Amino acid sequence: MSIYVGTQVVPTPGSLPGLLAQGERYNKLVEKFGGKPVGGWTLSLGQGQGTLALLVSYPDLTAYQAATTKAQTDAEFQKFVVDVSPLVAGMNSAVYTPAPTSALQ
C-alpha cells in the first residue's frame, strides 16, 4: 500500500510566486528519488492562508526513507534547498497511510 507525504510550506512575505515557480524543479527531484507528485495547492481560505501544500506518494515507508537518505547527499537536491531557503519561513511534513475507505490507496 502506498504512503503519502504531505508538506506545508509557509512562504516568506511576497515569496509565494517564487515558490510556485520552483514546482517543476521540485517534481523532477521527487521523481528522481522514486516519489510521485500527487498535487500541489495553495491554501486560499482559513488558517494558513497563503501556505503551499504538497502531496507526494511513495510505494511504502521504506521507499520514502530511502528517498530522504539519497536526497541528503544529492548535489542537485542540496542546490534546490539552498535556492529556495530564502523563500521559506517555515515548513512541516507528515506521513499519511490511507484509511480503508480512502480513494487514494
Backbone hydrogen bonds in HBPLUS format (Angstrom, degrees):
<---DONOR---> <-ACCEPTOR-->    atom                        ^
c    i                          cat <-CA-CA->   ^        H-A-AA   ^      H-
h    n   atom  resd res      DA  || num        DHA   H-A  angle D-A-AA Bond
n    s   type  num  typ     dist DA aas  dist angle  dist       angle   num
A0002-SER N   A0105-GLN O   3.21 MM 103  5.97 144.5  2.34 128.4 129.2     1
A0003-ILE N   A0058-TYR O   2.98 MM  55  5.51 160.1  2.02 154.5 161.0     2
A0058-TYR N   A0003-ILE O   2.97 MM  55  5.51 156.4  2.02 153.8 157.8     3
A0004-TYR N   A0096-TYR O   2.87 MM  92  4.96 166.2  1.89 150.0 153.9     4
A0096-TYR N   A0004-TYR O   2.60 MM  92  4.96 171.9  1.61 161.5 164.3     5
A0005-VAL N   A0056-VAL O   2.75 MM  51  5.23 163.2  1.78 157.6 163.4     6
A0056-VAL N   A0005-VAL O   3.03 MM  51  5.23 155.2  2.10 138.3 146.1     7
A0006-GLY N   A0094-ALA O   2.91 MM  88  5.43 156.1  1.97 163.2 166.9     8
A0094-ALA N   A0006-GLY O   2.92 MM  88  5.43 145.2  2.04 149.3 160.2     9
A0007-THR N   A0054-LEU O   2.90 MM  47  5.14 160.8  1.94 145.8 151.6    10
A0054-LEU N   A0007-THR O   2.79 MM  47  5.14 162.2  1.82 153.4 159.7    11
A0008-GLN N   A0092-ASN O   2.87 MM  84  5.51 162.3  1.90 164.6 169.9    12
A0092-ASN N   A0008-GLN O   3.06 MM  84  5.51 150.3  2.15 147.4 156.3    13
A0009-VAL N   A0052-LEU O   2.72 MM  43  5.02 166.4  1.73 154.9 159.9    14
A0052-LEU N   A0009-VAL O   2.89 MM  43  5.02 171.3  1.90 154.1 152.7    15
A0010-VAL N   A0090-GLY O   2.79 MM  80  4.99 167.7  1.80 145.6 148.9    16
A0089-ALA N   A0010-VAL O   2.70 MM  79  5.46 157.3  1.75 156.4 163.9    17
A0090-GLY N   A0010-VAL O   3.25 MM  80  4.99 148.4  2.36 137.5 137.6    18
A0012-THR N   A0087-LEU O   2.88 MM  75  5.38 156.7  1.94 123.8 128.0    19
A0015-SER N   A0012-THR O   2.91 MM   3  5.40 159.0  1.96 150.0 147.8    20
A0018-GLY N   A0015-SER O   3.05 MM   3  5.24 117.9  2.45 103.6 118.9    21
A0019-LEU N   A0015-SER O   3.01 MM   4  6.35 152.9  2.08 156.2 164.7    22
A0020-LEU N   A0016-LEU O   2.89 MM   4  6.13 167.8  1.91 162.4 165.4    23
A0021-ALA N   A0017-PRO O   3.02 MM   4  6.18 144.9  2.14 140.4 149.5    24
A0022-GLN N   A0019-LEU O   2.92 MM   3  5.28 150.1  2.02 108.6 118.1    25
A0023-GLY N   A0020-LEU O   3.11 MM   3  5.34 163.7  2.14 114.4 116.5    26
A0026-TYR N   A0022-GLN O   2.90 MM   4  6.13 159.7  1.94 158.6 165.0    27
A0027-ASN N   A0023-GLY O   2.88 MM   4  6.14 165.9  1.90 155.3 159.0    28
A0028-LYS N   A0024-GLU O   2.98 MM   4  6.17 159.3  2.02 150.1 154.7    29
A0029-LEU N   A0025-ARG O   3.13 MM   4  6.41 151.6  2.22 143.9 151.4    30
A0030-VAL N   A0026-TYR O   2.92 MM   4  6.25 160.1  1.96 157.0 162.8    31
A0031-GLU N   A0027-ASN O   2.97 MM   4  6.23 163.8  2.00 150.9 154.8    32
A0032-LYS N   A0028-LYS O   2.90 MM   4  6.06 147.1  2.01 140.2 149.7    33
A0033-PHE N   A0029-LEU O   3.24 MM   4  6.52 139.9  2.41 144.6 153.0    34
A0033-PHE N   A0030-VAL O   3.15 MM   3  5.43 134.1  2.37 101.4 112.9    35
A0035-GLY N   A0030-VAL O   2.92 MM   5  5.08 156.0  1.98 147.7 139.7    36
A0034-GLY N   A0031-GLU O   3.05 MM   3  5.02 166.4  2.07 107.6 110.4    37
A0036-LYS N   A0057-SER O   2.87 MM  21  5.13 150.1  1.96 147.9 155.1    38
A0057-SER N   A0036-LYS O   2.88 MM  21  5.13 168.9  1.90 143.1 144.5    39
A0038-VAL N   A0055-LEU O   2.80 MM  17  5.38 161.9  1.83 148.2 150.7    40
A0039-GLY N   A0055-LEU O   3.28 MM  16  5.37 154.9  2.35 141.7 141.6    41
A0055-LEU N   A0039-GLY O   2.92 MM  16  5.37 154.6  1.99 162.5 158.9    42
A0041-TRP N   A0053-ALA O   2.76 MM  12  5.08 158.9  1.80 151.4 158.4    43
A0053-ALA N   A0041-TRP O   2.70 MM  12  5.08 170.5  1.71 154.1 157.6    44
A0043-LEU N   A0051-THR O   2.89 MM   8  5.40 159.9  1.93 155.4 162.1    45
A0050-GLY N   A0043-LEU O   2.83 MM   7  5.35 168.3  1.85 148.7 150.0    46
A0049-GLN N   A0046-GLY O   3.11 MM   3  5.70 129.4  2.38 147.6 144.0    47
A0051-THR N   A0048-GLY O   2.85 MM   3  5.51 145.4  1.97 153.8 155.5    48
A0064-TYR N   A0060-ASP O   3.16 MM   4  6.54 155.3  2.22 148.9 156.0    49
A0065-GLN N   A0061-LEU O   2.91 MM   4  6.16 162.1  1.94 153.4 157.8    50
A0066-ALA N   A0062-THR O   2.95 MM   4  6.17 154.9  2.01 146.6 153.6    51
A0067-ALA N   A0063-ALA O   2.93 MM   4  6.14 152.2  2.01 143.9 151.6    52
A0068-THR N   A0064-TYR O   2.99 MM   4  6.31 158.6  2.03 153.3 158.0    53
A0069-THR N   A0065-GLN O   3.06 MM   4  6.23 152.4  2.13 143.5 151.1    54
A0070-LYS N   A0066-ALA O   2.98 MM   4  6.22 161.5  2.02 150.9 155.2    55
A0071-ALA N   A0067-ALA O   2.96 MM   4  6.12 160.0  2.00 149.8 155.5    56
A0072-GLN N   A0068-THR O   3.24 MM   4  6.34 145.8  2.36 140.5 147.3    57
A0073-THR N   A0070-LYS O   3.16 MM   3  5.74 151.5  2.25 113.1 120.5    58
A0074-ASP N   A0071-ALA O   3.26 MM   3  4.99 158.1  2.31  98.9 105.4    59
A0078-GLN N   A0074-ASP O   2.94 MM   4  6.18 162.1  1.97 156.1 161.8    60
A0079-LYS N   A0075-ALA O   2.97 MM   4  6.14 151.1  2.05 145.8 153.0    61
A0080-PHE N   A0076-GLU O   3.10 MM   4  6.35 152.6  2.17 141.1 148.4    62
A0081-VAL N   A0077-PHE O   2.99 MM   4  6.34 157.7  2.04 153.2 158.5    63
A0082-VAL N   A0078-GLN O   3.05 MM   4  6.33 160.8  2.08 146.9 151.6    64
A0083-ASP N   A0079-LYS O   2.90 MM   4  6.11 158.8  1.94 150.8 156.9    65
A0084-VAL N   A0080-PHE O   2.95 MM   4  6.18 157.8  2.00 156.4 161.2    66
A0085-SER N   A0081-VAL O   2.94 MM   4  5.77 139.8  2.10 147.3 156.3    67
A0087-LEU N   A0084-VAL O   2.79 MM   3  5.30 149.3  1.88 120.4 130.7    68
A0088-VAL N   A0085-SER O   3.16 MM   3  5.31 163.3  2.18 110.9 116.0    69
A0102-SER N   A0099-ALA O   2.97 MM   3  5.28 167.6  1.99 119.7 123.2    70
